[in-house]
Amino acid sequence: MTTLKSVARAGVANLALIPIGAVAKATGINASTLRIWEHRYGLPKPHRTDGGARRYAPSEVQRLKLIKALVDVGHKPSNLSSLSIDELAEHLNFLNPHVTHQRNAVDRIRLLTVGDTSGFRSLLRDDSLSEINVVNHLNAPEEIQHWLGAFDVLLFNYSALQSTQAQELILSIQGLTSLGVIVIYSYSNSITIQTLEAAGIRCLKSPVKSADLRQLLDSLGEEAFVNGTSKRKTEKKFSAEDLETISALDYSFYCECPQHLAGLLMSLNGFVSYSEQCLDASPKDAAVHRFLRTMAADAIASIESGLQLVLTAEEINIPDIATQNK
């Protein structure tokens, strides 16, 4: 690790080295993510004060801005860590500005809120949270299943959080592949909070500052990029075999909607697989197919919910039908 003393010996002691907080603000990459990238990829490369604090050269900040722009359109930081400023800029030049704009719009965090509304709405109206898209507010956790694929982050709010509510909450999110779950609470006990945190749920004690909530939301988004995950992963409710069974039903006895919906799902699942094969293509093609894959994944979640609703209404039980067909 380079220290400021070695920088001085190199004859660049007058460089305006920048602290990590200012770098986070300038690049849009939060400080915790900068540390993760440094540990995993050797990126960025800070100087150190005698006290061990990180300081960054202006050129490194410029490089980080280019990397952030590429990460925002789907590139992995591990693939960018060894590239120079000129090479990073060249990659960006390949990208269609229109596609980049669409990705930024799609990547706005979609928030689904659940629970008490007291103090909730005023918090979310803060200017620092203006980029957050609140898709809906639900009164009870059991309503979440109707919104699969329509949100990125779940935000619960409780005035008084009891252990029974915590257990219901954990059950309601099982199988979800959203970016994360946040709970804001006014009163609770340490065991209940520890139970939630052990389940991977982030807990914030009220009153919550908008800056703290924004930092947590940014952290969830950055972690998704660092881990190479997509913001629009979908829990598959129906296997390929299930869809084939539904398509083969005798629709002289049933509504034809399940057959049409199953056909749409098979086509979309195939398109997602095709798009995933294109993610290692040129930067321009990869950006396009990441956007299309995300769009298709959202559509799959919505159509699966509709198909489940129709099957329930028609009293169609897939395991029973599959057994009869054997």
C-alpha positions in Angstrom: 0.0 0.0 0.0 1.3 3.4 -1.0 1.8 5.8 1.9 1.9 9.6 1.8 5.6 9.5 2.7 6.4 7.4 -0.4 4.3 9.8 -2.5 6.4 12.6 -1.2 9.6 10.7 -2.0 8.2 10.3 -5.6 8.0 14.0 -6.0 4.2 14.3 -6.0 3.7 15.6 -2.5 1.6 18.5 -3.8 -1.1 16.3 -5.3 -4.6 17.2 -4.0 -5.3 13.8 -2.6 -9.0 13.2 -1.9 -10.6 11.5 1.2 -12.9 8.5 0.7 -16.1 10.3 1.7 -15.5 13.0 -1.0 -14.7 10.3 -3.5 -17.9 8.4 -2.7 -19.9 11.6 -3.3 -18.1 12.5 -6.5 -18.4 9.0 -8.1 -21.7 7.8 -6.7 -20.0 4.7 -5.3 -20.5 4.5 -1.5 -17.5 4.1 0.7 -18.2 0.5 1.8 -18.3 -0.5 -1.9 -15.0 1.2 -2.5 -13.4 -0.8 0.3 -15.0 -4.1 -1.0 -13.7 -3.4 -4.5 -10.2 -2.6 -3.2 -10.1 -5.9 -1.2 -11.5 -8.0 -4.0 -10.1 -6.5 -7.2 -7.3 -4.1 -6.1 -9.6 -1.3 -7.3 -9.2 1.6 -6.5 -5.7 2.0 -5.3 -5.6 4.5 -2.5 -2.6 6.2 -0.8 -2.5 6.1 3.0 -2.0 8.8 5.6 0.4 8.0 8.4 -2.8 7.2 10.4 -4.0 4.7 7.8 -6.7 6.8 6.3 -7.4 6.4 2.5 -6.6 9.2 0.1 -7.1 9.1 -3.7 -5.4 10.8 -6.6 -7.7 12.9 -8.9 -6.8 10.5 -11.8 -8.1 7.5 -9.7 -11.4 9.4 -9.1 -11.7 10.0 -12.8 -11.1 6.3 -13.4 -13.8 5.4 -10.8 -16.4 7.6 -12.5 -15.8 5.7 -15.8 -16.0 2.4 -14.0 -19.3 3.4 -12.3 -20.8 4.4 -15.7 -19.8 0.9 -17.1 -21.1 -0.9 -14.0 -24.4 0.9 -14.3 -24.9 -0.7 -17.8 -24.1 -4.2 -16.6 -20.3 -4.6 -16.6 -18.6 -6.4 -13.7 -16.0 -4.4 -11.7 -13.8 -7.5 -11.8 -13.5 -7.2 -15.6 -12.8 -3.5 -15.4 -10.2 -3.3 -12.6 -7.1 -3.7 -14.9 -8.2 -1.2 -17.6 -6.7 2.2 -18.0 -8.7 5.5 -18.2 -8.3 5.5 -22.0 -9.5 1.9 -22.3 -12.5 2.5 -20.0 -13.4 5.6 -22.1 -13.2 3.5 -25.2 -15.6 1.0 -23.8 -18.1 3.8 -23.0 -17.8 5.1 -26.6 -19.2 1.7 -27.8 -22.4 2.2 -25.8 -25.4 3.8 -27.5 -26.4 6.8 -25.4 -30.1 6.0 -25.8 -29.5 2.5 -24.4 -27.5 3.9 -21.5 -30.3 6.3 -20.7 -32.9 3.5 -20.7 -30.7 1.4 -18.3 -30.5 4.3 -15.8 -34.3 4.7 -15.9 -34.8 1.0 -15.4 -32.3 0.9 -12.6 -34.3 3.3 -10.4 -35.0 1.3 -7.2 -38.6 0.2 -7.1 -39.8 0.3 -3.5 -42.8 -1.7 -2.2 -43.9 -0.5 1.3 -45.8 -2.5 3.8 -47.3 -1.8 7.3 -48.0 1.4 9.3 -48.1 4.7 7.4 -47.3 6.9 10.4 -44.2 9.0 9.6 -43.7 6.8 6.6 -44.9 9.0 3.7 -43.2 12.2 4.9 -39.9 10.3 5.0 -40.2 9.0 1.5 -41.1 12.5 0.2 -37.7 13.8 1.1 -35.7 15.3 -1.8 -32.8 12.9 -1.2 -35.1 10.0 -2.0 -36.6 11.5 -5.1 -35.1 8.9 -7.4 -36.9 6.1 -5.5 -40.0 4.8 -7.2 -42.6 3.8 -4.6 -44.8 1.3 -6.6 -47.4 0.8 -3.9 -48.2 0.6 -0.2 -49.6 -2.6 1.3 -51.3 -3.0 4.6 -50.4 -6.7 5.2 -47.4 -8.9 4.3 -49.7 -11.6 2.6 -50.4 -9.1 -0.2 -46.8 -9.2 -1.3 -47.3 -12.3 -3.5 -49.5 -10.2 -5.8 -46.6 -7.9 -6.6 -43.8 -10.3 -7.5 -41.5 -8.9 -10.1 -42.9 -5.4 -9.6 -40.4 -4.2 -6.9 -36.7 -4.3 -6.0 -36.8 -3.6 -2.3 -39.4 -4.3 0.4 -39.7 -1.7 3.1 -41.7 -2.6 6.2 -42.7 -0.1 8.9 -43.9 -1.0 12.4 -44.7 1.2 15.4 -44.4 -1.8 17.7 -42.7 -4.9 16.3 -43.6 -8.1 18.1 -41.9 -11.5 17.7 -45.0 -12.9 16.0 -45.0 -10.1 13.4 -41.3 -10.8 12.8 -42.0 -14.5 12.1 -44.9 -13.6 9.7 -42.6 -11.1 8.0 -39.9 -13.8 7.5 -42.4 -16.3 6.1 -43.8 -13.7 3.7 -40.4 -13.1 2.0 -39.3 -16.7 1.7 -38.3 -17.4 -1.9 -38.1 -13.7 -2.9 -35.0 -12.7 -4.9 -35.4 -8.9 -4.5 -32.4 -6.7 -3.7 -33.3 -6.7 0.0 -35.7 -6.2 2.8 -35.7 -3.3 5.2 -37.6 -2.9 8.5 -38.2 0.4 10.2 -39.5 0.0 13.8 -40.2 2.3 16.7 -40.4 -0.2 19.5 -39.2 -3.8 19.7 -36.8 -6.1 21.7 -33.3 -7.2 20.9 -34.2 -10.9 20.3 -36.8 -9.9 17.7 -34.3 -7.6 15.9 -31.6 -10.3 16.0 -34.0 -12.8 14.5 -34.7 -10.5 11.6 -31.1 -9.6 11.0 -30.2 -13.3 11.1 -32.7 -13.7 8.2 -30.8 -11.1 6.2 -33.3 -8.3 6.9 -31.9 -4.8 7.5 -33.4 -3.1 10.6 -33.5 0.7 11.3 -34.9 2.2 14.5 -37.2 5.1 14.1 -36.9 8.1 13.7 -34.9 7.4 10.5 -33.1 10.1 8.7 -33.6 10.1 4.9 -29.9 10.1 4.4 -29.5 6.9 6.4 -32.3 5.2 4.3 -30.8 6.4 1.1 -27.3 5.1 2.1 -28.8 1.7 2.9 -30.7 1.6 -0.5 -27.6 2.6 -2.3 -25.6 -0.1 -0.5 -28.2 -2.8 -1.5 -27.8 -1.7 -5.1 -24.1 -1.6 -5.1 -23.9 -5.0 -3.4 -26.0 -6.4 -6.2 -23.5 -5.1 -8.8 -20.5 -6.3 -6.8 -21.9 -9.8 -6.6 -22.8 -9.8 -10.2 -26.6 -10.2 -9.5 -29.5 -8.8 -11.5 -32.0 -6.4 -10.0 -34.8 -8.2 -11.7 -34.4 -11.8 -10.8 -37.7 -13.7 -10.7 -38.8 -16.7 -8.6 -40.0 -19.3 -11.1 -43.4 -20.6 -10.0 -43.7 -23.0 -12.9 -41.2 -25.5 -14.3 -40.9 -26.3 -17.9 -42.7 -29.6 -17.2 -45.6 -27.6 -15.5 -45.9 -25.4 -18.5 -46.0 -28.3 -20.9 -48.7 -30.0 -18.8 -50.8 -26.8 -18.8 -50.4 -26.4 -22.6 -51.6 -30.0 -23.1 -54.9 -29.7 -21.2 -58.2 -30.5 -22.9 -59.6 -27.0 -23.1 -63.0 -28.2 -24.1 -63.5 -28.4 -20.3 -61.4 -25.3 -19.2 -60.9 -21.7 -20.0 -58.2 -21.3 -22.7 -56.4 -18.6 -20.8 -53.9 -21.0 -19.0 -52.9 -22.4 -22.3 -52.2 -19.0 -23.8 -50.3 -17.8 -20.7 -48.2 -21.0 -20.5 -47.2 -20.4 -24.2 -46.2 -16.8 -23.4 -44.1 -18.0 -20.4 -42.3 -20.7 -22.5 -41.5 -18.1 -25.1 -40.2 -15.6 -22.6 -38.1 -18.2 -20.7 -36.5 -19.1 -24.0 -35.8 -15.4 -24.7 -34.2 -14.9 -21.2 -31.9 -17.9 -21.9 -31.0 -16.5 -25.3 -30.2 -13.0 -23.8 -28.0 -14.5 -21.1 -25.9 -16.1 -23.8 -25.3 -12.6 -25.3 -24.1 -11.0 -22.1 -20.4 -11.7 -22.9 -20.7 -10.0 -26.3 -19.3 -6.6 -27.1 -20.2 -3.8 -24.6 -22.9 -2.4 -26.8 -24.6 -5.8 -27.4 -24.2 -6.7 -23.7 -26.0 -3.5 -22.6 -28.9 -4.1 -25.0 -29.4 -7.7 -23.9 -29.1 -6.9 -20.2 -31.9 -4.4 -20.7 -34.0 -7.0 -22.7 -33.3 -9.8 -20.1 -34.5 -7.5 -17.3 -37.6 -6.5 -19.2 -38.5 -10.2 -19.9 -37.8 -11.2 -16.3 -40.3 -8.6 -15.1 -42.9 -9.9 -17.6 -42.4 -13.5 -16.5 -43.1 -12.6 -12.9 -46.4 -10.8 -13.8 -47.6 -13.5 -16.2 -46.8 -16.2 -13.7 -49.0 -14.4 -11.1 -51.8 -14.2 -13.6 -51.5 -17.8 -14.5 -51.6 -18.9 -10.9 -54.7 -16.8 -10.4 -56.5 -18.4 -13.4 -55.5 -22.0 -12.3 -56.9 -21.3 -8.9 -60.1 -19.9 -10.3 -60.5 -22.9 -12.6 -59.6 -25.4 -9.9 -56.8 -26.8 -12.0 -54.2 -28.7 -9.9 -51.0 -29.4 -11.9 -49.7 -32.4 -9.9 -53.1 -34.1 -10.2 -53.2 -33.6 -14.0 -49.6 -34.7 -14.5 -50.4 -37.9 -12.6 -53.5 -38.6 -14.7 -51.5 -38.1 -17.9 -48.9 -40.7 -16.9 
